[in-house]
Amino acid sequence: MNEEIMSWNFRITKELRTHKDGRYDPKIMYGIRDVFVDENGDIVNIGSKLYILLENVDNIKLALQKMLLACDKPAIDYLTGE
């Protein structure tokens, strides 16, 4: 049994996004969500938490690269910004 396959993983998802009052044209947005893949490699659950949502996959890659760079910097206090 492949441990990496039968578990929660991150995957890029796509979805049609519209504004609730119709002010914006619908567009496809790409995001990263948790998915659960069973032992057969089938996706059996897509998590509701959206980790990132951008207009294309290239923008997701760029954002992830910047996030990795943040790992080498000191943490900032959420309330004070210090």
N, C-alpha and C positions, 0 to 999 in steps of 0.2 A: 504494500500500500504506500503510495507516494504521500509523504507528510505535507509537502508543499501544495499538492493538489487538493487534498481533502481538508480544507480549512478556509478561514476568512482571508481574503486577498483584496488588494486594491485593484480597481479596473476603471478605465475611462468609460463613461456613459454619455449618451447624447439624448437630448430632450428638446421638445418644442417649448419655447418660453414665450408667454404673452403677458401683458400687463392686465391686471384684473379689470380695469375700466376701459380697456381697448385703446388706450392712447398710443401704444407702441405697436409697430408691425411685429407679428410673430417671427421668431428666428430660432434656429437650431443653436443650442449652447452645449458645450462639452464640460463634463465635470469628472471628479474622482470620487468614487464611493466604495464602501466595503461590499464585497460580494462573497457568498459562500458557495464553494465548488465541491460537489460530492466526489466520491471515489471513481465515478465514471467520467469526470471532467465536466459535468453539466452544472450550470449555474442554477442553484435551487433557491437562493434568496439574495435580494439586493437591498442593502441597508438604506435607511432613510436619511442618515446624516450625509450631508454634502460637504466634502472637505475643500473643494475649490470649484469654481464655475467660471469659465471664460469662453470667449467666442471661437476659439479653435485650439487644436492640439498643440500647435507651435507655441501659443501663449502659455499653455499649461506647462510645457517643457521649460520655458524661460522662468516662469514663476517657481517651479521646483528647484531649478538651479540657484535662484536667489535664496530660496528657503534653506538649501544646503549650506550656502555661505553664512547664513545666520547662525548655524551651529557652531561656528568658530568665533563668534562674538559673545561678549558677556550678556547675561540675561538682564532684561530691563524690568523694573518693578511696574506691574500693570497699572497700579493706581497713581503713582507719582511720576513715572517716566524716567526715573533715575536709574 
